[in-house]
Amino acid sequence: MSGGRRTAAFLTVLLGGAGVAHLARPQTFDGIVPTALPGPARAYTYASGVAELGVAGLLAVPRTRRLGGIAAVALFVAVFPANLQMAYDWRGTRPRTRAIALGRLPLQGVLIAQARHVATAGDRG
């Protein structure tokens, strides 16, 4: 399996698992929805779960993998404010919890880079 395919497989599993988690346990994610967004947090939690599952599906199929990579970039950029909200909200928590919240910030950049790689490799890589 080439690097692009491995990356696509990794992102498929990651986004598929995250999508299921958002739909199965939405209360876990409601608290990190930025408060500046209008409407109920639960709607954003469900929408992101559905989006994650949809992008995972695109990444899983070679014919739609390039589009999936582009969609994954957009999704990872779109959910970054939630990671910022989490880092802000968890600033006074235990060091381990705070480290998790802060660690997600640079990790998002890595995920964006991986999704870009899949978008440029398409079904070739």
N, C-alpha and C positions, 0 to 999 in steps of 0.2 A: 504494500500500500504506500503510495507516494505521500509526501508531506502535506500537500493540499487536501488530499482525501482524508488523511489522519486528522488534520485540523478540522475539516468539515464534520467528521465523525465525532470528534470531541465536542464541538459546538452543538451538534445535534443532541447529544446526550445531555449536555449542560442545560440547554434551553428547554429540551423536553422535560427534564426533571424539574426545572424551575417553573415551567408552565403548570405542570401537575400540582406542584406545591402551592402555587398561587391560587389555584382553583379548589384544592382540597382543604387548605388551611389558610384562608384569606386573612383571618385576624392577625396572623403572624406578620403580614406585610402592610396592613392598613396603617400602622403607626409611622411608616417611613414615607408615606405619600406626602409630598410637600403641602403644607397648609395653605399656601398661596393659590393652589389650584381650586377652581370652583367645583361645587358639587361634592357628593359623598366620596370618601376615600375608597370605599369598597368597589365602586364602579371602576376606578383606576386600577385597583388590584386585579379585578376580573379581566379588564381589558388588557393589562400587561400579560396576564396568564394566557389568554387566548392568542395574543400576538407572539408570545414565546413559542407556543405550540405550532402556530402557523409557520414561523420562521424555521423551526426545527424540521418541519415537514419539507419545506423548500430545500433545506440543506441536505436532507437525506436522499433526495432524488438527483442523480447525476444531471439530468436534463434541466433542472431548475436550480442547480447548486450556485451558479453565478448570481442569479437573482436573490437567492437565499443569503449569500455573502453580503450583497448590497443592503438587503433588508436587515440583516444582523447588525451592520454598522449603524444604520438608522436607529434600531432598537436600543443598542448599547449607548448611543448618544442620548436618546430620549429618556432613558431611565437614570442617567447620571445625576440629575437633581435629587432623586430619591436617595442615592448614596451620599450626597452632600447633606441632605436632611438627617440621615442616620448618623453621620459623623458629628453633626452639630448637636443632635438630641442626646447622643451617647457620650458627650464630652465629660460628664461628671460621673461616669460609671467606673466599674473596676478596670484596672489596667488591661486585662486580657480582653474584655469586651470592647474597650476603647480601641485597642489595637486591631481588632477585627473590623470595626467600622472604618478606621483610618486606612487599613490595608486594602479595603475595597476600592478606594479612590484610584491608586495607580493600577490596580488590577483591571479596572475598566479600560484603561488605555491599552493594556495588553490584549484584552478581548477585542477591542476595536481593530487593532493591528492584525489579529488572527482573522477576523471577519473580512478585512480588506484583502488579505492574502487569498482567502477562498474566492472572493469576488473577482480577483484578477486571474486566478488559476482556473476558475470555472470547473468543468468536468474533466479538464486535462490533468489537473494536479491533484 
